[in-house]
Amino acid sequence: MKRTISIWQVAGFLFTCILGTLLHFLFDFSGQSVIAALVSAVNESIWEHMKLLYYPMLLFAVLEHRFVGKTYPHFFCVKLVGITLGLVLIPVIYYTYTGILGASADW
């Protein structure tokens, strides 16, 4: 059982990375659709990058619950903590390194 949840967590990480990357470019690929702007990045702001984490993680949590989540009584509480932690870390890490370096590292 522990191996199963580990596999799901790795799959969730990969799913979030891939879908988040695709969502990063969805707004431009859709011809700047207003509907696409709700879930994808419109500009390079911190808020937009938080959306790129939130929606893939939420979608994967719903999919994961369908297959393995029902065996864990506090599944959605744990997922909520994970999503919240990710959303908090994005601005904390960004503003911390920007404050230390004095500028944003735009790769």
Disulfide bonds with the S-S distance in Angstrom:
none
